[in-house]
Amino acid sequence: MKLLRAGKLHPSLETRKALIGYLFILPFMAGFIAFLMIPLIQSFLMVFSRVEINAVKQQYSMTFTGLDNLRRVFLIDPDFTRLLSEEILRMVLIVPAILIFSLFIAVLLNQHFPGRGLVRAIFFLPVIFSSGIIVQLELNSTLLNSMAGIYQEANTAKYSVSFFIQDIFSGIGNNNAFASFSDYIFDIVDQIQLIVMSSGIQIIIFLSALQSIPPSMFEAAEMEGSTKWESFWKISFPMVSPLIVVNIVYSVVDYFLRTDNELMMRIRRILMQNMEYGYYSAMAWVYFLAVILILGIVNLLISRRVYYYD
C-alpha cells in the first residue's frame, strides 16, 4: 500500500483501491481468526497425536505419537493413496471439460437474443442443484439409484448406440493417440451431468469477463476484415484469460470438496464411525496439502501464459 504523498490530503487511486479490497476481505479474515484459527491449529496438532475422547466430561486429551498417523496414511492404509490418485486423475479429466463447456456457454449467453435473462437463470440452476443437500438427496434416493442402474445396464448393452459409436472409433486405424483421445471424449460424455452441474459459477465469471471487453475492439476488428472466429481468438480469449486461472482454481477446489467425493466420504467415515481423530486429521491434512500442491503447480504453469491488460 502506498503512503499518502506529502502535501496531499487525499490518498491516491491505488491506495483507495487497496483499502476497498481490504474492507471486502475484512469480514472473512475476522471470521477466520475468530472461529477457524484455533480448530485449525488443534487439528494440526492431532496429526502427531493419539486423541482420546472422554464422552462423560466432553473433553479430549492428546498423546504425542510423532509420525505414526502419517506413516499409517502412506504405508498401512491400502485405500487412501489409491483413492487420492483416482480423484486426481478424475479431476484432470473433469476440470478441462468444465472450463471448455463454461466458456462455450458464456460466449453463447453473451449474444443478444430474446429471453437472454431467462436462459442465463436456467444455466445458473446447476449451482443450486449441486449443493450438498441436493447431492445427498440424489445419493440416498432409491428411485434415482434404480434409474441410474437401468441407465448403466442400457449403456452396457451390446446393441446400444454408444456401443456402436465407440466400436466405430476404436476400429479406425491403429493410432494410439486417436484411441486415447476417443476414450477421453467418451469419458467426458459419461460425466456430462457432473460437468453441467459444476459449471454455473464458471459461466458467470466468464460472462462477466466477456461483458467487460470494450465493443470498440470488435468494431475495429470487423472493420479490418476479421471474422468472428478470428475475433474470438485474437480478442475475446486473450481478454478473458486472466479469469481462466480463477476458474481453474475454483473448479479444482470445488471438485475436491464435493460431498460425493469417495475420499471425502472415507475421511468422514473414519471420523464418525471410528472416532479416530488423530488419524482423521492426518488424512485431512495430507488431502489438503495435496490440493494446495496441485493448485500451485497449475497456477505456475498457466499464469505465465495469461495476458494481463490495464
C-alpha positions, -999 to +999 in steps of 0.1 A: +000+000+000+014+034-010+017+060+017+000+094+013+020+117-008+034+148+010+012+178+007-019+159-003-049+153+020-065+126-002-050+092-008-040+081-044-063+059-065-042+028-059-044+034-021-082+038-023-085+006-043-063-013-018-084+000+011-116-011-006-100-046-012-090-049+025-125-038+036-141-066+014-119-093+029-120-080+064-152-099+074-138-131+061-105-126+079-122-117+112-144-148+110-115-170+101-095-157+131-124-159+155-139-193+145-114-213+124-079-204+136-080-224+169-097-255+154-071-254+125-042-254+150-058-281+171-064-304+141-027-299+130-016-310+165-038-340+163-019-352+133+010-360+155-010-373+185-033-400+196-066-385+207-087-400+235-123-388+239-140-385+273-177-386+264-188-380+300-168-348+306-170-339+269-132-334+268-103-349+249-066-355+256-037-358+231-007-380+235+022-372+212+030-401+188+052-385+163+047-396+127+026-427+134-005-413+119+012-401+087+030-435+085-003-452+087-017-430+060+010-437+034+023-471+044-005-491+061-038-478+047-045-496+014-072-472+003-061-437+009-033-433-017-054-453-042-085-430-037-063-399-038-047-409-071-081-418-086-096-385-076-066-366-090-069-384-123-106-378-124-101-341-117-076-339-146-104-353-168-133-332-155-118-297-149-107-290-186-141-302-198-158-278-172-137-249-184-144-255-221-181-260-215-183-229-193-165-207-219-186-220-247-219-214-229-207-179-217-199-170-253-234-181-263-251-162-234-232-131-243-250-128-276-281-107-280-313-128-283-349-127-269-352-142-234-315-140-227-321-133-190-342-164-186-317-186-203-289-172-180-310-181-150-315-216-163-278-221-167-273-209-131-297-235-117-270-262-116-253-242-089-284-248-067-288-284-078-251-292-070-255-280-033-247-306-006-283-312+003-294-319-032-264-342-038-272-362-006-308-365-017-297-378-050-273-403-035-300-415-010-329-416-034-340-452-042-358-441-073-328-422-087-305-451-079-327-476-096-329-453-127-292-450-127-289-488-126-312-491-156-293-465-174-260-483-168-274-516-179-287-499-211-253-484-217-235-517-213-259-534-237-243-549-267-265-530-292-266-496-275-259-465-296-229-456-276-215-491-280-217-489-318-201-454-318-173-464-296-167-495-316-165-475-348-140-451-333-119-478-318-117-496-352-104-466-371-067-473-376-042-483-350-033-448-339-028-449-301-031-411-298-065-412-316-077-441-295-067-422-263-085-391-275-117-410-283-116-427-249-112-393-233-142-380-252-164-409-242-153-405-206-164-368-208-197-379-222-202-403-193-195-374-169-217-348-186-241-345-157-212-336-133-198-312-158-231-293-163-238-292-126-203-279-118-203-251-144-227-224-131-202-202-113-176-205-141-202-195-167-210-163-147-173-155-143-166-159-180-197-140-189-187-110-167-152-111-184-168-111-219-191-082-210-161-061-198-145-062-232-150-028-250-172-032-280-150-008-299-123-035-301-147-058-320-158-030-342-123-021-351-115-058-359-146-061-380-136-030-400-102-046-406-120-077-420-117-101-391-141-130-389-160-139-357-136-168-352-106-147-355-120-120-332-126-147-306-090-160-306-074-126-310-096-105-287-121-125-266-099-153-255-068-132-245-090-107-226-107-134-205-075-154-200-068-139-165-101-153-153-092-187-167-068-191-138-096-180-114-119-206-128-093-233-127-086-227-090-123-226-083-131-258-103-102-277-087-113-267-051-149-273-059-142-307-073-121-319-043-147-306-019-177-324-034-198-343-009-199-374-031-161-375-034-151-410-024-120-399-005-140-372+014-166-399+023-139-422+036-123-394+057-157-385+071-164-422+079-131-425+098-143-396+120-179-405+125-177-443+129-143-450+143-138-417+162-101-417+153-094-380+155-057-383+151-058-405+120-087-384+106-067-352+110-037-368+093-058-379+063-075-345+061-042-325+062-025-348+036-055-343+014-054-305+020-017-303+012-021-324-020-048-299-032-026-269-024+003-285-043-019-292-073-032-256-073+004-243-070+016-263-100-014-253-121-010-217-112+027-218-120+021-234-154-008-213-166-002-179-151+029-174-174+007-177-205-020-154-193-025-120-210-029-092-184-041-058-196-048-025-179 
